[in-house]
Amino acid sequence: MSFESASLDIAAEKTIDRLLIVRLSAMGDVIHTLPAVHVLRDAFPQAHIGWLIEERWSELLCAPGASRRGPRSALRPLVDEVHTVNLKAWGRSPFSLSTLQRAATVWNDVRGARYRLAVDLQGAMRSALLARFSRARVVYGAAEPRESPASLWYTRKVIARGRHVVEQNLSVAQAVFERELASRPPDISCDFPRDPQAEERIVHRLAELGIGNFAVLNPGAGWGAKRWPAERYGEVARKLAEQGVQSILNYGPGEEELVRAAEVASGGTAKAMTCTISELIALTRRARLFIGGDTGPLHLAAALQVPVVAIFGPTDPARNGPYGARSIVLRSPESITSHARRAAADEGLLSIGCEAVLAAASNLLAKTFGQQIESR
């Protein structure tokens, strides 16, 4: 980099009035990025902050039907503008007229926003390229990103600190405004949109089911090795029901068989419910407890300050565990850290019994609500 371009970078950093965040996916990873964006918002309260994200995850930032640009509100509380891409769909027909038109619209919007600085918090080649193509003069990213070539596109390379991915993201944000962060993690529970229509639908569905005091149980996960057996979720739901805590089984596309198995094992005490992201936010806000594995809904619950029983197998909870909320993480010493997407359940995960999960649930409910649950 020349002396002249370095001077331009420094000048841009001193007058940060337009800042672009790049974190495209997935649900848990976007949620793990929110604390870093939260502190950037606090550091630059007058700045126009935009976020480039995959369309399917945009409800984490902006309620459906709400304007994606303009003054912030409860419908879009954290960022001033949401730019969405649909890279998977575009990749299936990259040269179709509709793809080219949509891509052109997105890039006209991004470049038209005239961002001075971009922060890539994904660390992939595609996210780094998108950050650079935004025409921001300064692009921040981790010195050792997830995909090594991504760092070639950064003008500012930050040595990410901390073991948890949230802490690593925060350290990149800290480098932007060059101030020490408070030791306590920021409360991001109000950074999620509050969609009145989704709230109303959830209130109505809970009333129809006669559910008041409830826990959310999430049998699904990204791949088989991370999934605690669905039947055990049903057993946990049955025991919770005996103690006056009803269970809602949250599930997404492709998880129908898992949730049916859990429902059967619960003896009819658990109710299955599939939700949009906005509805899941509304539902989780009302829960007394969340029980699940390393998956997006668990990280949503933690971010919303809902007590969490986290059942971990091959992934490392020190890096990917629930962050910032009261939680108990269960993981067997037999589990070996791996991100291999194996279909078979992790042996260490299978060694975690229902009694351990119920004991953890009882512990959290007693501390939070003074409610005890018998584990036997």
Rosetta blueprint (number, residue, H / E / L):
1 M L
2 S L
3 F H
4 E H
5 S H
6 A H
7 S H
8 L H
9 D H
10 I H
11 A H
12 A H
13 E H
14 K H
15 T L
16 I L
17 D L
18 R E
19 L E
20 L E
21 I E
22 V E
23 R L
24 L L
25 S L
26 A L
27 M H
28 G H
29 D H
30 V H
31 I H
32 H H
33 T H
34 L H
35 P H
36 A H
37 V H
38 H H
39 V H
40 L H
41 R H
42 D H
43 A H
44 F L
45 P L
46 Q L
47 A L
48 H E
49 I E
50 G E
51 W E
52 L E
53 I E
54 E E
55 E H
56 R H
57 W H
58 S H
59 E H
60 L H
61 L L
62 C L
63 A L
64 P L
65 G L
66 A L
67 S L
68 R L
69 R E
70 G L
71 P L
72 R L
73 S E
74 A L
75 L L
76 R E
77 P L
78 L L
79 V L
80 D L
81 E E
82 V E
83 H E
84 T E
85 V E
86 N L
87 L H
88 K H
89 A H
90 W H
91 G H
92 R H
93 S L
94 P L
95 F L
96 S L
97 L H
98 S H
99 T H
100 L H
101 Q H
102 R H
103 A H
104 A H
105 T H
106 V H
107 W H
108 N H
109 D H
110 V H
111 R H
112 G H
113 A L
114 R L
115 Y L
116 R L
117 L E
118 A E
119 V E
120 D E
121 L L
122 Q L
123 G L
124 A L
125 M H
126 R H
127 S H
128 A H
129 L H
130 L H
131 A H
132 R H
133 F H
134 S L
135 R L
136 A L
137 R L
138 V E
139 V E
140 Y E
141 G E
142 A E
143 A L
144 E L
145 P L
146 R L
147 E L
148 S H
149 P H
150 A H
151 S H
152 L H
153 W H
154 Y L
155 T L
156 R E
157 K E
158 V E
159 I L
160 A L
161 R L
162 G L
163 R L
164 H L
165 V H
166 V H
167 E H
168 Q H
169 N H
170 L H
171 S H
172 V H
173 A H
174 Q H
175 A H
176 V H
177 F H
178 E L
179 R L
180 E L
181 L L
182 A L
183 S L
184 R L
185 P L
186 P L
187 D L
188 I L
189 S H
190 C H
191 D H
192 F L
193 P L
194 R L
195 D L
196 P H
197 Q H
198 A H
199 E H
200 E H
201 R H
202 I H
203 V H
204 H H
205 R H
206 L H
207 A H
208 E H
209 L H
210 G L
211 I L
212 G L
213 N L
214 F E
215 A E
216 V E
217 L E
218 N E
219 P L
220 G L
221 A L
222 G L
223 W L
224 G H
225 A H
226 K H
227 R L
228 W L
229 P L
230 A H
231 E H
232 R H
233 Y H
234 G H
235 E H
236 V H
237 A H
238 R H
239 K H
240 L H
241 A H
242 E H
243 Q L
244 G L
245 V L
246 Q E
247 S E
248 I E
249 L E
250 N E
251 Y E
252 G L
253 P L
254 G L
255 E L
256 E H
257 E H
258 L H
259 V H
260 R H
261 A H
262 A H
263 E H
264 V H
265 A H
266 S L
267 G L
268 G L
269 T L
270 A E
271 K E
272 A E
273 M E
274 T E
275 C L
276 T L
277 I H
278 S H
279 E H
280 L H
281 I H
282 A H
283 L H
284 T H
285 R H
286 R H
287 A L
288 R L
289 L E
290 F E
291 I E
292 G E
293 G L
294 D L
295 T L
296 G H
297 P H
298 L H
299 H H
300 L H
301 A H
302 A H
303 A H
304 L L
305 Q L
306 V L
307 P L
308 V E
309 V E
310 A E
311 I E
312 F E
313 G L
314 P L
315 T L
316 D L
317 P H
318 A H
319 R H
320 N H
321 G L
322 P L
323 Y L
324 G L
325 A L
326 R L
327 S E
328 I E
329 V E
330 L E
331 R E
332 S L
333 P L
334 E L
335 S L
336 I L
337 T L
338 S L
339 H L
340 A L
341 R L
342 R L
343 A L
344 A L
345 A L
346 D L
347 E H
348 G H
349 L H
350 L H
351 S L
352 I L
353 G L
354 C H
355 E H
356 A H
357 V H
358 L H
359 A H
360 A H
361 A H
362 S H
363 N H
364 L H
365 L H
366 A H
367 K H
368 T H
369 F H
370 G L
371 Q L
372 Q L
373 I L
374 E L
375 S L
376 R L
